[in-house]
């Protein structure tokens, strides 16, 4: 089966969040099972671009409204990723250092999608599945079905996977000029709330819609930033498939970013060595439970509640735990979190920014990972944590609901709480401190956690069933 993934992110070429991890892993495991899975994404100016070898694959030209442009498709030439990675180079539009955050992002991603569809229309033998991820690829199913120039693609099956419905790629109707000419009887498919909404269009036009956990699929019907009615209406073609994790990249026994390697057998001894090293480096106290937060410092992740919650917990428990925060985002949250460094020297620190290595070291060192997310479609961090024997403390929502069992249950291996509030977080921190003292219970949970299988192999089968259902 020939599967083309279209995405704005793909690790290790460019990653801003979990989307990049998933798109960097799913095709690799599909390819291992014998399918011809590949990824096409924008050619940003990232270190990975400069450090790797590329071959020219295709040259084409098309237009974005009245701007006629040439585009080039290049391909990673060694095959070392385990799947073919194609980049779309549109000079001046996509070739910039960052993935998102430019004033013309709308035009950039429409340009990307137009070039992808144009390229596909030149294929001698068409792919079986075009698998679009999030709103940056959300107009593709529409373009393939209804744009006059791309009628050749109208019967190619399309899937859209929603990694986060908070972001929808909505734009004013004036941007419709950038979409290649289409059958205007189909205007309603672009329309949502007097705007063009890329995600809504994707849900309407794709042959199947998936999202990254079962609970989030249900949640979208009552909490999806304005698309609730659409998910209710289209539920027949929607399915939740829990993400996997790349167990080759995330393996405490071999992780090159981690100093002391371990498995479930020697986790206690070796993880402690990592913890000692991390604590020494960031001025923390290794004798206390170490709770880390790793993620974007934004409202969705409830990062704004952290400073208050940590301060209360520290005061209430007489600094009974240590905290290490890794992430970047809202500047007010960043400074509130940084402010705590001087209040709790030796027990609290931050790393503002994101660094893959610091992240890996933190999973390999921490006792607990805190995720109070307001919205969490799947969440990968709790899955990485489990694999590294780090106990997740999570708000009971979306994918966190589906993947963590509270320690109140006989087979529990985590801490769950209901609300993204200071009170609930403080209470979960108190529970963490208490269970940390109970070595038996703690070890039991660590063993349980490390033995859970969230590898991609089984997930890939589920995607395959979805593909087969529409072919
Ligand atoms: C987004 C979601 C996250 C999910 C990831 C990969 O980043 O916020 O919950 O795990 O996509 O699907």
Boltz pocket constraint, residues with backbone or C-beta under 6 A from the ligand:
constraints:
  - pocket:
      binder: B
      contacts: [[A, 17], [A, 18], [A, 19], [A, 22], [A, 162], [A, 163], [A, 164], [A, 212], [A, 243], [A, 375], [A, 376], [A, 377], [A, 378], [A, 379], [A, 380], [A, 399]]
      max_distance: 6.0
